[in-house]
Amino acid sequence: MSNADKPEVVATRWWWVRHAPVRNDGGNIYGQKDIECDTSDREVFEAVAKILPRGAVWYSSNLKRTHQTAEAIWAAGFPKPASMPWEAAFAEQHLGDWQGMNRAAFVASRPAGSSWFADISVPAPGGESFMDLYNRVCGAIDRINVAQAGQDVIAVGHGGTIKAAVGLALGGQPDKGLAFDIDNCSVTRLDHFASAGGSNWRLPMVNQQPWIADAKHAAMHQPAGPEVVPVTKLA
């Protein structure tokens, strides 16, 4: 087959950014609660702004912490786009009655080694399962892959949202996406390739933290699931 006979391949590059850290949750699970984030660490946003592609189309979830994060990236030197649609399908998992519960106490009540709030098919009381989240995220990604084919797409989302996107890129394995850490403000790039013969994904980088060389920004690590990071006391 000559090069002229090869099917055209269209690459759509996704640049996922997790929202900035939440400081006013009181140590509680917040899920889809519309809670603010802390965008005061300008050096972090300057670093993120440097690695994101210019000329990209932007999307965010419908929750304010993603809008605040995008605004902080633009304020740090990234050219503000003409628009940024709010995609409700990219919201964090609705954790129902678990929202507002103390995170440490909740984790202590779960089986040791749990990688998420519950098994992926088990919904939170009055809320969603991770599979519910995964299915709505995948549906929106599929739609945007068609609408923005061949573009760079910057999507500001949440820990669970990005883990779902990683699971999709791993061949539709949502449970495998839960194995990845997704830190606040981190960048995850997932490339989608489409042709007449089908489609596939490539994962150039997951949880990239361009500010990480300086330990003073370590507060960007916050839970993106049920995990609680132990506090280490200095001697």
C-alpha positions in Angstrom: 0.0 0.0 0.0 1.4 3.4 -0.9 1.2 6.4 1.4 -1.5 7.8 -0.8 -3.6 4.8 -0.2 -3.3 4.9 3.6 -6.4 6.0 5.5 -6.3 9.5 6.9 -5.7 9.5 10.7 -7.1 12.5 12.7 -5.4 13.2 16.0 -7.3 15.0 18.7 -5.1 15.8 21.7 -6.8 16.1 25.1 -5.0 18.2 27.8 -6.8 17.5 31.1 -6.2 19.8 34.1 -7.4 18.9 37.5 -8.8 21.9 39.5 -6.8 23.7 42.1 -6.8 22.4 45.7 -9.9 22.9 48.0 -9.0 24.3 51.4 -12.4 24.9 53.0 -13.9 21.4 52.9 -13.3 20.9 56.6 -11.7 17.5 55.9 -15.0 16.3 54.4 -16.0 14.6 51.2 -17.3 17.2 48.8 -18.0 15.4 45.5 -20.4 17.6 43.5 -20.7 20.3 46.1 -20.0 23.6 44.4 -17.1 24.5 46.6 -14.3 27.1 45.9 -10.6 26.3 45.3 -7.4 28.0 46.2 -5.6 29.6 43.3 -3.1 31.7 45.2 0.0 29.8 44.2 0.8 31.8 41.0 4.0 29.9 40.3 2.0 26.7 39.8 -0.3 28.3 37.3 2.6 29.9 35.5 4.2 26.5 35.1 0.9 24.9 33.8 0.3 27.9 31.4 3.7 27.2 29.8 3.0 23.6 28.8 -0.5 24.0 27.6 -1.0 24.5 23.8 -2.0 27.8 22.4 -4.9 27.8 20.0 -6.7 25.0 21.9 -10.4 24.8 22.5 -11.4 24.9 26.2 -14.0 23.0 28.2 -14.6 22.9 31.9 -17.1 21.2 34.2 -20.1 23.2 35.5 -18.6 23.5 39.0 -16.9 26.8 40.0 -13.6 25.3 41.1 -12.8 24.4 37.5 -13.8 27.9 36.3 -11.5 29.5 39.0 -8.7 27.2 37.9 -9.0 28.2 34.3 -9.1 31.9 35.2 -5.9 31.4 37.3 -4.1 29.9 34.3 -5.2 32.8 32.1 -4.1 35.3 34.7 -0.7 33.6 34.8 0.0 34.4 31.1 -2.0 32.0 29.0 -4.1 33.8 26.4 -7.8 33.7 27.4 -9.9 31.8 24.9 -13.0 33.4 23.3 -15.2 30.9 25.1 -15.1 27.9 27.5 -18.3 25.8 27.4 -19.3 24.3 30.7 -19.8 20.6 30.3 -21.9 19.1 33.1 -20.8 15.6 32.1 -17.3 16.5 33.3 -18.5 17.2 36.9 -17.1 15.1 39.7 -19.0 12.0 40.8 -22.1 12.8 42.8 -21.4 11.2 46.1 -24.9 11.6 47.5 -25.2 11.1 51.3 -21.4 10.7 51.6 -20.9 14.4 50.7 -20.2 16.2 53.9 -19.0 13.1 55.8 -15.6 13.3 57.4 -13.1 11.8 54.9 -10.8 10.1 57.4 -13.8 8.5 59.2 -15.2 7.3 55.9 -11.9 5.8 54.8 -11.7 4.0 58.1 -15.1 2.4 57.4 -14.1 1.0 54.0 -12.1 -2.2 53.2 -8.4 -1.7 53.5 -6.7 -0.8 50.2 -9.9 0.6 48.5 -8.9 2.7 45.5 -12.2 4.6 45.4 -15.2 5.4 47.5 -16.9 2.1 46.6 -16.8 -0.6 43.9 -17.2 1.0 40.6 -20.7 -0.3 40.0 -22.0 0.6 43.5 -23.7 4.0 43.7 -23.4 6.3 46.7 -26.7 6.5 48.6 -28.7 9.2 46.8 -25.9 9.7 44.2 -23.9 8.0 41.5 -21.5 5.1 41.0 -18.1 5.5 39.4 -19.6 3.7 36.4 -22.2 6.4 36.2 -19.5 9.0 36.1 -17.4 7.0 33.6 -20.3 6.6 31.2 -21.3 10.3 31.2 -17.6 11.3 30.8 -17.1 8.9 27.9 -20.2 10.1 26.2 -19.0 13.7 26.3 -15.5 12.8 25.1 -16.9 10.8 22.2 -19.1 13.8 21.2 -16.3 16.3 21.5 -13.9 14.1 19.6 -16.3 14.5 16.6 -17.0 18.2 17.1 -13.3 19.1 17.7 -11.6 16.5 15.6 -7.9 17.3 14.9 -7.8 20.0 17.6 -6.1 20.5 21.0 -8.7 20.3 23.7 -8.0 21.6 27.2 -10.5 20.3 29.7 -10.5 21.5 33.3 -12.0 18.8 35.4 -11.9 16.7 38.6 -9.9 13.8 40.0 -12.7 11.3 39.2 -13.4 12.8 35.8 -9.8 12.5 34.7 -9.4 9.0 36.1 -12.5 8.0 34.0 -10.9 9.5 30.9 -7.7 7.6 31.6 -9.7 4.4 31.9 -11.3 5.1 28.5 -7.9 5.6 27.0 -6.7 2.3 28.4 -9.1 0.5 26.2 -12.3 1.0 28.2 -11.1 -0.2 31.6 -12.6 2.2 34.2 -11.1 0.2 37.1 -7.6 0.7 35.7 -8.0 4.4 35.6 -8.5 4.4 39.3 -4.9 3.2 39.8 -3.5 6.6 38.8 -2.9 9.6 41.1 -4.3 12.8 39.7 -3.0 15.8 41.7 -4.5 19.2 41.8 -3.5 21.4 38.8 -1.7 18.4 37.2 -1.8 18.0 33.4 -2.8 14.7 31.8 -2.6 14.3 28.0 -4.5 11.7 26.2 -4.3 11.6 22.3 -7.2 10.1 20.3 -6.5 8.8 16.8 -9.5 8.2 14.4 -9.5 6.8 10.9 -11.9 5.0 8.7 -10.5 1.7 10.1 -11.3 2.6 13.8 -9.8 4.5 16.6 -7.4 4.2 19.4 -5.7 6.2 22.2 -2.2 7.0 23.3 -1.2 8.3 26.8 1.8 10.7 26.4 1.6 11.8 30.0 -0.5 11.3 33.2 -0.4 13.6 36.3 2.4 15.8 34.9 3.3 18.5 37.5 5.6 21.1 35.9 6.2 22.8 39.2 7.3 19.7 41.1 11.0 20.5 41.3 10.3 22.9 44.2 9.0 21.3 47.4 7.2 24.4 48.5 4.4 23.5 46.1 3.8 20.1 47.7 0.3 21.2 48.9 -0.9 20.6 45.3 -1.2 16.9 46.4 -4.8 16.4 47.7 -7.0 13.3 47.6 -8.7 12.5 44.3 -10.6 9.6 45.9 -11.0 8.1 49.4 -7.3 8.2 50.2 -6.0 10.2 53.1 -2.4 11.3 53.1 -0.9 10.9 56.5 0.7 13.9 58.1 4.4 13.4 58.8 5.8 15.3 61.8 9.2 16.8 61.5 11.8 15.8 64.1 
